[in-house]
Amino acid sequence: MPGGDSEAHSILERAGFVPVIRPHETYHRAPTGLDRDNERQLATLAVAQLKSAGYHVDCTEDLDTEARPARYPPLGSPVAHLAERLQQATTTEDAANALTELTAPYDGILAAIKQVLYATADFHDGLGDRADSHTARRLRHLADEHLHVIRTDLIHTRNGLADRHAPHPGRSTCTAEVPAAERERSAVCACPPPPRAAVPVPPPPPVATGLRR
């Protein structure tokens, strides 16, 4: 399945496809070992999920159905919401509170990621191949070393923000108050004018769908 943007790629991976990343293109293939019926079932599901998300899919008629699976927020949505909180933060306290959701030692996001890495390592330990043991060691190394560095740096950043107790000089909170000297009483607030509207985002590009490439 060539084409599409990052959202389409996420949909295809959740449908069961395997990404193939090359210097000038990214496409998706069916997992190895599937028979033709299972490949067709996989492609049909992917087409339905892509169309449910609003994509135009170029595919053969036998892969196109009227099914439109319900869409639910992915687990990454709450994490992405932290970026929105940081984009809207008007004080160092606001930013520190958002980062705390990442760095909290017991139930923070990074602590949960470490648990996932260790659980995946434990799973590979039981698969039996020599390469599986290597993968397990690599995953634990990522959790203990690389993830530790990221969490340590973010904790330092979060603590620095928590100690500053300062408003962001380039952001302000709307109080919805009209200045006393304002002659036009229809004014909504004294906040600076909002930024210029962004250029409309074009519709998602078409995604070509077929069996394993």
C-alpha positions in Angstrom: 0.0 0.0 0.0 1.9 3.1 -1.2 0.9 6.7 -0.5 -0.9 8.5 2.3 0.2 10.6 5.2 1.3 9.8 8.7 -2.3 9.3 9.9 -2.9 6.8 7.0 0.3 5.0 7.9 -1.0 4.7 11.5 -4.3 3.3 10.3 -2.6 0.7 8.1 -0.3 -0.5 11.0 -3.3 -0.8 13.3 -5.0 -2.9 10.6 -2.0 -5.3 10.7 0.3 -4.1 7.9 4.0 -3.9 8.2 5.7 -0.6 7.2 8.6 -0.6 4.7 10.6 2.6 5.0 13.0 3.5 2.1 14.9 6.7 1.4 12.3 8.2 -0.9 9.1 6.4 0.0 7.2 4.5 2.7 4.7 1.8 1.8 3.0 -1.1 3.7 3.0 -4.8 3.0 1.1 -7.7 4.5 2.9 -9.8 7.1 4.8 -12.7 5.7 3.3 -16.2 5.9 -0.3 -15.2 5.2 -2.3 -17.1 2.5 -4.1 -15.1 -0.2 -7.5 -15.2 1.7 -6.0 -13.7 4.8 -4.1 -11.1 2.7 -7.4 -10.1 1.1 -9.2 -9.9 4.4 -6.4 -7.7 5.8 -6.6 -5.4 2.8 -10.4 -5.2 2.9 -10.2 -4.2 6.6 -7.6 -1.5 5.8 -9.7 0.0 3.0 -12.8 0.2 5.4 -10.8 1.8 8.1 -9.1 4.3 5.8 -12.5 5.3 4.2 -14.0 5.6 7.7 -11.3 8.2 8.4 -12.2 10.1 5.3 -9.5 9.0 2.9 -10.0 8.3 -0.7 -8.7 4.8 -1.5 -7.8 3.6 -5.0 -8.4 -0.1 -4.9 -10.1 -2.9 -6.8 -13.8 -3.4 -6.3 -13.5 -6.7 -4.5 -11.6 -4.9 -1.6 -14.2 -2.1 -1.3 -17.1 -2.8 1.0 -19.8 -0.7 2.7 -18.3 -1.4 6.1 -17.1 1.7 8.0 -15.7 0.6 11.4 -16.2 2.9 14.3 -13.2 5.1 15.1 -12.0 5.5 18.7 -9.4 7.8 20.1 -6.0 6.0 20.1 -4.0 5.6 23.3 -1.6 8.3 22.0 -4.4 11.0 22.1 -3.9 11.9 25.8 -0.2 12.3 25.3 -0.8 14.5 22.3 -3.1 16.5 24.5 -0.1 17.4 26.6 1.4 19.1 23.6 -1.8 21.2 23.4 -1.5 22.1 27.1 2.1 23.2 26.6 1.1 25.2 23.5 -1.6 27.0 25.5 0.5 27.4 28.7 0.7 31.0 29.9 2.9 30.4 33.0 5.9 28.3 33.9 3.6 26.5 36.4 1.2 25.5 33.6 4.1 24.0 31.6 5.6 22.2 34.6 2.2 20.6 35.4 2.0 19.3 31.9 5.5 17.9 32.0 4.8 16.2 35.3 2.4 13.9 33.5 5.5 12.6 31.6 8.0 12.5 34.5 5.9 11.3 37.5 7.9 8.4 38.9 5.0 6.1 39.7 2.3 6.6 37.1 3.8 9.0 34.6 3.9 8.3 30.9 7.6 7.6 30.7 7.3 5.2 33.7 4.5 3.3 31.8 6.7 3.2 28.6 9.5 1.5 30.7 7.0 -1.1 31.8 6.0 -1.7 28.2 9.6 -2.2 27.2 10.2 -4.6 30.0 7.0 -6.5 29.3 8.1 -6.8 25.6 11.5 -8.0 26.7 10.0 -10.7 28.9 7.8 -11.8 26.0 10.9 -12.2 23.7 12.7 -14.2 26.4 10.1 -16.9 26.1 10.1 -17.3 22.3 13.2 -19.5 22.3 15.4 -18.2 19.4 18.9 -16.8 20.0 17.8 -13.5 18.3 14.9 -13.2 20.7 17.3 -13.1 23.7 19.3 -10.4 21.9 16.1 -8.4 21.3 15.1 -8.7 25.0 18.5 -7.4 26.1 18.3 -4.5 23.7 14.8 -3.6 24.9 16.0 -3.6 28.6 19.0 -1.5 27.5 16.7 1.1 25.9 14.6 1.2 29.1 17.5 1.5 31.5 19.8 3.8 29.5 18.1 5.8 26.7 14.7 6.2 28.4 16.5 7.1 31.6 18.4 9.9 29.9 15.2 11.3 28.4 13.4 11.2 31.7 16.3 12.7 33.6 16.5 15.6 31.2 12.8 16.2 31.3 12.7 16.1 35.1 15.4 18.8 35.1 13.4 20.9 32.7 10.2 20.4 34.6 11.8 21.3 38.0 13.4 24.4 36.5 10.0 25.6 35.3 8.3 24.8 38.6 10.9 27.0 40.5 10.5 30.0 38.2 6.9 31.1 39.1 6.7 33.4 36.0 4.2 34.2 33.3 5.2 33.6 29.7 6.1 37.0 28.3 4.7 36.1 24.9 1.4 34.7 26.1 -1.5 36.0 28.1 -4.8 34.7 29.5 -8.0 36.2 28.2 -9.8 38.0 31.1 -12.8 39.0 28.9 -12.6 42.4 30.5 -13.2 45.6 28.5 -10.7 48.5 29.2 -12.2 51.4 31.1 -11.1 53.8 28.3 -12.7 51.7 25.6 -15.3 53.8 23.8 -16.8 50.9 21.8 -18.5 48.8 24.5 -19.0 46.0 22.1 -15.3 45.1 22.5 -14.9 41.6 24.0 -11.6 41.9 25.8 -8.3 43.7 25.9 -6.2 40.8 24.7 -3.9 41.2 21.7 -5.4 40.2 18.4 -5.3 36.5 17.7 -2.7 35.2 15.2 -3.6 35.1 11.5 -5.5 32.1 10.5 -3.5 29.3 9.1 -3.7 28.3 5.5 -6.4 25.6 5.1 -5.0 22.1 5.2 -5.6 20.2 1.9 -7.6 16.9 2.1 -5.7 13.7 2.8 -3.9 12.3 -0.3 -5.3 9.2 -1.8 -4.0 5.8 -0.6 -3.5 3.1 -3.1 -4.5 -0.3 -1.8 -3.7 -3.8 -2.9 -2.2 -7.1 -1.9 1.4 -7.5 -0.7 3.8 -5.5 -2.9 
